[in-house]
Each structure stands twice: as C-alpha cells, then as structure tokens.
Amino acid sequence: MAATDFGALSVFLTVAEERSFTKAAKRLEVSPSAISHSMRELEEEIGVRLLSRTTRSVALTDAGERLRARLQPSFAEIGDALGEVSGLRNKPAGRVRLLLPRLAVSSVLAPKLAQFANEYPEIVLDVTTDDNRTDIVAAGFDAGIHFGEYIAKDMIAVRVSPDLRPVIVGSPAYLKLHPRPKSPRDLIRHRCINFRHGDGGLYRWEFEKGKKSLSVAVSGPLIVDDLNLVIRAAT
C-alpha cells in the first residue's frame, strides 16, 4: 500500500466514527464528494466493500468493522507519538551528537556546558573530539564545529566565534637561548612545534603582508595533532 493511502485510511476512520459523509466532510474541512471519492478509491484498491451507503447514513460492512477495529488503536498510537515529539518544541530532550575539534571543546563548548545543562536538563550531549576534516552529516552527527574554510557550501552554519588570527610565539626560555626571528624565513633555522592535520600532512605556517602571502615549512623536535598540546608544549 502506498504511503498516500494512509490519508484514505484516516478518512475512513473519520467516516466510521461519524457514520456520515457530510459530518466527516465538515470535520475534515473538505467536500462530501471528496470523502465519497476517497472511500470509493480505497474500496477499489483493496477489492472489498467497506461501507453500506444510504441517502441518509453510512454503515460499516463486516469487513469495514474489522478494518476499523484494527486501525483505530494504531492511529491512536501514531497520534500519541506525534504529540510526544511535538512536545519537544517546548521542552527539548534526547541525545545530541556533536563533533568538535579539540580546540573548540576548550574554547567554545567548555565555557557554556554548565549553563546549557541548567537550561536543558533533558538533553544529553554526546561529544566526540576530532581534528580531522570529517563530514559531520555523513558521519552521523547532529551538529559540529569546523573552521570556516572547511565548511561545505551547502551546509547550514552559524558563526560561534570571531575570526581566529594565528600568531607566532616563542617561550621566554627559548628566546633567551635563540635569536628572535626577524622574518618568516628565519623560522627555518628555529626549533618549532609542528602540527599534523587529520589527513596526515603537516601544517605550513602561513603569513600575509598586504597582498603578498608566504607559507613556511618549519622543523623541530615535536610533531602533534592537538592544538592544545601545541600551546602547552610551547610554554
């Protein structure tokens, strides 16, 4: 049976309750002829007469009564289920799966967790940390955070932070032992901390001055895939 036939079954139940095409039409806000047409198509499709029609009333045949008895509890359950789900508009509940890079967990999510838990006590946050450029939807997550440049054009997205501006820093202890770099190319001779992307490649340090851009492949004693660890290792 096609999905559209569920509409006809709903009409049938209304007719069975009202025992009148006119009353059923008024309840469903359609014309009596539309009700009659829907019932005639339903009977033709299943090959069984469901209704006995007179000029003043409509009665159920034995087959119609059997169908009504089977359908009514099922449609009541469907109505209850829809009502339960509709209630989530006023009181959100359930599990929400989030995919976040580790930096976003500490800088965006963590500061809001206590407030969120108080405002939405029925929601369970299921957080997965991943610094790869994973497709949020394809991986089965409800939402996630990505750097803007990695967001697909057809994805619905909202900004959760201002633009991030990378800076090059060195710890005081390191700068006591090594000369300060005066240009980006000087970094080639320094012991730097490398960051590995989720795709396995190493991040090239990027610089811009006016319309000119430059990327530098640095080297050093440490390669990590966690930006928080980069910060801790440099201090």
C-alpha positions in Angstrom: 0.0 0.0 0.0 1.3 3.4 -0.9 2.1 6.0 1.7 -0.6 8.3 0.3 -3.2 5.6 1.2 -2.7 6.4 4.9 -4.6 9.5 4.2 -7.5 7.5 2.8 -7.4 5.2 5.9 -7.6 8.3 8.1 -10.7 9.5 6.2 -12.2 6.0 6.5 -11.8 6.1 10.3 -13.5 9.6 10.4 -16.4 8.3 8.3 -16.7 5.2 10.6 -16.9 7.5 13.7 -19.3 10.0 12.2 -21.4 7.5 10.2 -22.0 10.2 7.7 -20.1 11.6 4.7 -21.5 15.1 5.4 -20.4 15.1 9.0 -17.0 13.6 8.1 -16.5 16.2 5.4 -17.3 19.0 7.9 -14.9 17.6 10.4 -12.1 17.3 7.9 -13.0 20.6 6.2 -13.4 19.1 2.7 -16.4 18.5 0.5 -18.7 15.4 0.9 -17.9 14.5 -2.7 -14.2 14.4 -1.9 -15.0 12.0 1.0 -17.0 9.8 -1.3 -14.3 9.7 -3.9 -11.6 8.8 -1.4 -13.7 5.9 0.0 -14.6 4.6 -3.4 -10.9 4.6 -4.4 -9.9 2.8 -1.2 -12.6 0.1 -1.7 -11.4 -0.4 -5.3 -7.8 -0.7 -4.3 -8.4 -3.4 -1.6 -11.2 -5.1 -3.5 -13.6 -5.2 -0.6 -16.7 -3.2 0.2 -16.2 -1.3 3.5 -19.3 0.9 3.7 -23.0 0.5 3.1 -24.4 3.8 1.8 -27.9 5.1 2.0 -29.3 8.5 1.3 -29.2 9.4 4.9 -26.5 7.4 6.6 -23.4 5.3 6.2 -22.9 1.9 7.9 -19.9 -0.3 8.1 -19.9 -3.7 6.5 -18.4 -6.6 8.3 -15.1 -6.0 6.5 -15.3 -2.3 7.3 -15.9 -3.1 11.0 -12.9 -5.4 11.1 -10.7 -2.8 9.5 -11.9 -0.1 11.9 -11.1 -2.3 14.9 -7.6 -2.9 13.6 -6.8 0.7 12.5 -8.2 2.7 15.4 -5.6 1.6 18.1 -2.8 2.0 15.6 -3.8 5.5 14.6 -4.2 6.4 18.3 -0.6 5.3 18.9 0.5 7.4 15.9 -1.3 10.4 17.3 0.3 9.9 20.7 3.7 9.5 19.1 3.3 12.7 17.1 2.1 14.5 20.2 5.1 13.3 22.2 7.5 14.5 19.5 5.7 17.8 19.1 6.1 18.4 22.8 9.8 18.7 22.3 9.3 22.1 20.9 8.5 23.4 24.4 10.9 21.1 26.3 13.8 19.8 24.2 15.0 16.4 25.2 17.1 13.5 23.9 20.6 12.8 22.8 22.6 15.3 20.6 25.8 14.0 19.0 28.4 16.7 18.4 31.7 16.5 16.5 34.3 19.1 17.6 38.0 19.8 17.1 39.7 19.7 20.5 40.4 23.4 20.4 36.7 24.1 20.0 35.9 22.0 23.0 38.1 24.1 25.3 37.5 27.5 23.8 33.8 27.3 22.7 32.0 24.4 24.3 33.5 24.0 27.8 32.7 27.6 28.9 29.0 27.0 28.1 28.5 23.5 29.4 27.2 24.4 32.9 24.7 27.0 31.6 23.5 24.6 28.9 23.0 21.7 31.4 20.9 24.0 33.6 18.7 25.3 30.8 18.2 21.9 29.0 18.4 19.2 31.7 16.6 16.6 29.5 19.3 16.8 26.7 22.3 14.5 26.7 25.4 15.9 24.9 27.4 13.1 23.2 30.7 14.9 22.3 33.3 13.4 20.0 36.6 15.2 19.5 38.2 15.0 16.1 40.7 17.3 14.5 40.2 15.7 11.0 38.0 17.4 8.4 35.3 14.8 8.9 31.9 15.2 7.2 29.6 15.9 10.1 26.4 14.7 8.4 27.9 11.6 6.7 29.5 10.5 10.0 26.1 10.6 11.7 26.5 13.6 13.9 23.7 16.1 14.6 25.9 19.1 14.6 29.6 20.1 14.9 32.2 22.8 14.7 34.6 23.3 11.9 36.9 26.1 10.8 35.1 28.2 8.3 37.3 27.3 5.4 36.4 23.6 5.8 32.6 24.0 5.8 30.7 22.8 2.7 28.9 25.5 0.8 25.5 23.7 1.1 25.8 23.2 4.9 23.7 25.3 7.2 26.1 27.0 9.5 26.2 29.8 12.1 29.3 31.6 13.5 30.2 30.6 17.0 33.4 32.7 17.4 35.1 35.7 15.9 37.7 35.2 13.2 40.8 33.4 14.6 44.1 35.1 13.9 47.1 32.7 14.3 50.2 34.2 15.9 53.8 33.0 16.1 55.1 32.9 19.6 58.1 31.6 21.5 58.5 30.9 25.2 60.7 33.3 27.2 63.1 30.4 28.0 63.5 29.6 24.3 64.1 33.2 23.3 66.8 33.5 25.9 68.8 30.8 24.1 68.0 31.6 20.5 67.9 34.9 18.5 64.5 36.3 17.7 63.4 35.7 14.1 63.2 38.9 12.1 61.4 37.5 9.1 59.2 34.4 8.4 62.1 32.7 6.6 64.2 32.9 9.7 61.9 30.3 11.2 63.5 27.6 9.0 66.5 27.8 11.4 64.5 27.5 14.6 63.2 24.5 16.6 59.5 24.8 16.0 56.5 22.7 17.0 54.8 21.1 14.0 51.0 20.4 13.8 49.8 17.5 11.9 46.4 17.7 10.1 43.9 14.9 10.2 44.8 14.0 6.6 48.4 13.3 7.7 50.0 16.4 6.3 52.0 19.0 8.3 50.7 22.5 8.6 52.7 25.1 6.8 53.0 28.3 8.7 51.2 31.0 6.7 51.9 34.7 6.6 50.4 37.7 4.8 51.6 41.2 4.2 49.3 43.3 2.1 48.5 41.3 -1.0 51.6 39.1 -0.6 51.4 35.7 1.1 54.0 33.2 2.2 54.0 29.7 3.7 56.9 28.2 5.6 57.6 24.5 6.3 59.2 24.5 9.7 61.1 21.7 11.5 61.6 20.9 15.1 61.7 18.2 17.8 57.9 17.8 18.2 55.0 17.0 15.9 51.5 16.8 17.4 47.9 16.7 16.2 46.4 18.6 19.2 46.4 22.4 19.1 46.0 22.5 22.9 49.2 20.4 23.2 51.0 22.8 20.9 50.2 25.6 23.3 51.2 23.6 26.4 54.4 22.4 24.8 55.5 25.9 23.9 55.2 27.3 27.4 
